[in-house]
Structures are given as structure tokens and as C-alpha cells.
Amino acid sequence: MFMKGKFLVLFLVLAFLFASGCAEDGSGPAPGEDGAVVTEAVSEETEESTSVGQGEEHVMRLEYYEVVRPSELDIPRGDTISWWSYKRQGDLYVLFSEEGLFEDTELSYSVPFSYTFKEAGVYHFGVRDVPAMNMTVRVS
């Protein structure tokens, strides 16, 4: 009888841990799950572009484990980059521009931040408190 009680307690603890790991605060739908049209196929590992007005739109993915995809990008003037955070839990990523193109910007899960490049040059971006998350954009 005593062993059955231990197994029951162990089962309840594991069930609770499993359930709490599946529920997230502030979790929203993944990009495109809420019926909105996402212009990029974000599951692709390679750079993809679509026409948007006068330029192209590009996606930079900020993921877990200090990963940015792509970390370097060559684009013409007039193109737009959208930074997407794929970090569902924990602190928000804070994107910054070393050249001061925009104010430091908090990136929430599935809410992109976009910037259109109007001037040629080499621009550097990073994530506060995550020195390995660096991005370089070359605009011609």
C-alpha cells in the first residue's frame, strides 16, 4: 500500500510539471496562426524575399541559444528588414543599432520590428546582454 502512495505522488508531480511546462504566460499564436498573412516563410533556413512597395522585405530571426538567422545580409537601399523574436519565455530581447538608427526596441514573441534602409552603408545590430547575437547589414 505504501508503494502505491509513492507512485501516485510521483505521478501527480510529473503530471503537474508537464502541465506547467506546456502553459506559458503571454503566449500568443505563432506568426501566421491568427489568420494574419505572413510575407516570409519563416521556417526556411535560407534568406527569402518578397516584393513590398519600392523594396524587398527580409526577415531576421532571433532564436534561443544566441542564434540569429541570417547574421549577415546584403540589401539594396529601400529594402526593409523585420526582426522576429522566437523566444517564447523569459526576458524579452532588446534590439539595438550601433549606428543609432532607432531607439533600443524590445522584441516580443511573434511581434516584429521593421526598419527600412534609405542610406547606403554598413550597419551593425545587437541584442542587449547577449553579446553573441550580432547582425551586420550591408546596404548598397
C-alpha positions as CSV (number, residue, x, y, z in Angstrom):
1,M,0.0,0.0,0.0
2,F,2.8,2.4,0.9
3,M,4.4,1.9,-2.6
4,K,1.1,2.7,-4.3
5,G,1.0,6.0,-2.5
6,K,4.6,6.9,-3.6
7,F,3.7,6.1,-7.2
8,L,0.6,8.2,-7.0
9,V,2.6,11.2,-5.6
10,L,5.3,10.7,-8.2
11,F,2.7,10.6,-11.0
12,L,0.9,13.7,-9.7
13,V,4.2,15.6,-9.5
14,L,5.2,14.6,-13.0
15,A,1.8,15.5,-14.4
16,F,2.0,18.9,-12.7
17,L,5.5,19.5,-14.1
18,F,4.4,18.5,-17.6
19,A,1.3,20.7,-17.5
20,S,3.2,23.7,-16.2
21,G,5.8,23.4,-18.9
22,C,3.0,23.4,-21.6
23,A,1.3,26.6,-20.3
24,E,3.1,29.9,-20.9
25,D,2.3,33.4,-19.7
26,G,1.8,35.8,-22.6
27,S,1.9,33.1,-25.1
28,G,0.3,34.1,-28.3
29,P,-0.2,32.5,-31.7
30,A,2.9,31.8,-33.8
31,P,3.3,34.2,-36.7
32,G,0.6,33.5,-39.2
33,E,-1.6,31.3,-36.8
34,D,-4.0,34.2,-36.0
35,G,-5.2,34.4,-39.6
36,A,-2.7,37.3,-40.5
37,V,-0.7,36.9,-43.7
38,V,3.0,36.5,-43.0
39,T,5.0,37.5,-46.1
40,E,8.0,35.4,-45.3
41,A,8.3,31.6,-45.0
42,V,10.0,31.8,-41.6
43,S,10.6,28.1,-41.4
44,E,13.2,28.3,-44.1
45,E,16.9,28.4,-43.1
46,T,17.9,30.5,-46.2
47,E,17.1,34.1,-46.9
48,E,13.9,34.7,-48.8
49,S,12.5,38.0,-50.1
50,T,9.1,39.3,-51.4
51,S,8.3,42.5,-53.1
52,V,6.9,45.2,-50.8
53,G,6.3,48.6,-52.4
54,Q,9.6,50.0,-53.6
55,G,11.9,47.5,-52.0
56,E,12.0,43.9,-50.7
57,E,11.2,42.7,-47.1
58,H,13.7,40.5,-45.4
59,V,13.4,38.6,-42.1
60,M,16.0,38.2,-39.3
61,R,15.1,35.6,-36.8
62,L,16.3,35.9,-33.2
63,E,16.1,32.5,-31.7
64,Y,17.2,30.7,-28.5
65,Y,20.8,29.8,-27.7
66,E,22.2,33.1,-29.2
67,V,21.2,32.3,-32.7
68,V,20.4,34.9,-35.4
69,R,19.4,33.8,-38.9
70,P,20.8,35.2,-41.1
71,S,23.5,37.1,-39.1
72,E,24.7,39.0,-42.2
73,L,22.6,40.4,-45.0
74,D,23.4,42.4,-48.2
75,I,20.5,44.5,-49.5
76,P,19.8,47.5,-51.8
77,R,18.6,50.9,-50.5
78,G,14.8,50.9,-50.0
79,D,14.6,47.4,-48.6
80,T,13.1,46.6,-45.2
81,I,14.2,44.2,-42.5
82,S,11.8,42.8,-40.0
83,W,13.3,41.3,-36.8
84,W,11.2,38.5,-35.3
85,S,11.7,37.1,-31.8
86,Y,11.2,33.4,-31.5
87,K,11.8,33.4,-27.7
88,R,8.5,32.4,-26.1
89,Q,9.6,32.6,-22.4
90,G,11.8,34.6,-20.2
91,D,13.1,38.1,-20.7
92,L,12.5,40.0,-23.9
93,Y,15.2,40.5,-26.5
94,V,16.2,44.2,-26.7
95,L,17.4,45.1,-30.2
96,F,19.8,48.0,-30.7
97,S,21.6,49.7,-33.6
98,E,25.2,50.6,-33.1
99,E,24.8,53.5,-35.5
100,G,21.7,54.8,-33.6
101,L,19.2,54.2,-36.5
102,F,16.4,53.7,-34.0
103,E,15.9,53.6,-30.2
104,D,16.5,50.3,-28.4
105,T,13.5,48.2,-29.1
106,E,12.0,45.3,-27.1
107,L,11.0,42.4,-29.2
108,S,8.0,40.3,-28.0
109,Y,7.3,36.8,-29.3
110,S,5.7,37.0,-32.8
111,V,5.6,40.8,-32.9
112,P,8.1,42.0,-35.5
113,F,10.1,45.3,-35.5
114,S,10.7,46.6,-39.1
115,Y,13.2,49.2,-40.4
116,T,13.6,50.5,-44.0
117,F,17.1,51.3,-45.0
118,K,17.3,54.6,-47.0
119,E,21.0,55.2,-46.9
120,A,23.9,53.0,-48.2
121,G,26.4,51.8,-45.7
122,V,27.3,49.0,-43.3
123,Y,25.1,48.8,-40.2
124,H,25.6,46.7,-37.1
125,F,22.9,45.5,-34.7
126,G,22.9,43.5,-31.5
127,V,20.9,42.3,-28.6
128,R,21.4,43.8,-25.1
129,D,23.0,41.4,-22.6
130,V,23.6,38.7,-25.4
131,P,26.9,39.7,-26.9
132,A,27.0,36.7,-29.3
133,M,23.8,37.9,-31.1
134,N,25.3,40.3,-33.6
135,M,23.9,41.2,-37.0
136,T,25.6,43.0,-39.9
137,V,23.6,44.6,-42.8
138,R,25.4,46.0,-45.9
139,V,23.2,48.4,-47.9
140,S,24.3,49.3,-51.4
